[in-house]
Structures are given as C-alpha cells and as structure tokens.
Amino acid sequence: MTNHSTLAEAKARLSALVSQAERGEETIITRHGKPVAKLVPVRPARRQGGELAGAPGWENFDHAEIARIFAPLTTDEELRAEGWEV
C-alpha cells in the first residue's frame, strides 16, 4: 500500500511513517502537491555465501587476480621471486 503525505505532515509524523515502512508500507512525500520523495522499507541485502558476499563493490574485484594473490607458493623459486628468503 502506498500512502501520501505532505512534507510538513511527514516532518511532524516521521516516527509513524517509519513504523509504517517497517510494516512494508511506502509513503510518497509531496511538496506543493508534487511528489519529491519516497519513504520505502529497507529490504535485506541478498547474501550468496561467505562473509564478504553482498559487500558493496565485491562483485567488481577481479576474482582471477585474487586467486593468484592467495594461491600457495609451492617452490623456492616462486618464494624468491616474491622477495622471501629461502
């Protein structure tokens, strides 16, 4: 259900409007009869597993590069190339 409220009403009734949003209701806020804002319920972020899943920007990382960085170094030569003393 979508409710409508003037800006002055919304200012005076913000707590009630937030309670309505918590119940799943949306409110269109108007100024001089024109819609200017919408108060909507927050939907939980989708999680796809892992602690960082759903974190902003995580999908933009180059997963191949991350795998390369965290891949085990298996030979002395690879360790030396990374600057380790063997």
Secondary structure, 3 states (H helix, E strand, C coil): CEEEEEHHHHHHCHHHHHHHHHCCCEEEEEECCEEEEEECCCCCCCCCCCCCCCCCCHHHCCHHHHHHHHCCCCCHHHHHHCCCCC
